Amino acid sequence: MKKKIFCIILFILYIICLINIFLFKMSIPPKTGLYDEINLIPFYGENFKIFSSIIHLIAFIPFGIYLGLISKRKSSESVAIGFIFIIILETSKHILGTGVLDITNIITNTLGVYLGRISYRLTTKVMDKDSLDKVIIITASICTLCLIVFLIFSTLLNSK
């Protein structure tokens, strides 16, 4: 039970970091602009950058892994939860004026959730679930701590 609560806390910290990075662009208060654009053509246009798409995909892999750790849901249900979160995040960017609502981001982020969830499921078939969970929790703790330190420093640098 303590392990599951700890995972939920890590997941919440991870979500806060995602919101800070993708919604507020690592700046609170957010740097707003005139983002009245909505890009409905995937992998096309002046906003499309391959490196950015890869970053989006990688950033959401932990989302799927966390859902595997804390939930007994099917992979498809976990991806649906991730998809709903991503739609809310992308819509919020548009409403708050902190970014472009981009279908490419929705696709790559959702693919990241899917890859994370599937990789967790496949790894549990090869490795003992308890051992795998311990490795993931330790790794997630270290990565989350590093991400929080990075966000604090970047916020301090942006405020100057």
HELIX and SHEET records of a PDB file:
HELIX    1   1 LYS A    2  LEU A   18  1                                  17    
HELIX    2   2 ILE A   19  LEU A   23  3                                   5    
HELIX    3   3 ILE A   50  ILE A   70  1                                  21    
HELIX    4   4 SER A   75  LEU A   96  1                                  22    
HELIX    5   5 ILE A  103  VAL A  126  1                                  24    
HELIX    6   6 LYS A  129  ASN A  158  1                                  30    
SHEET    1   A 2 ILE A  38  ASN A  39  0                                        
SHEET    2   A 2 LEU A 101  ASP A 102  1                                        
END                                                                             
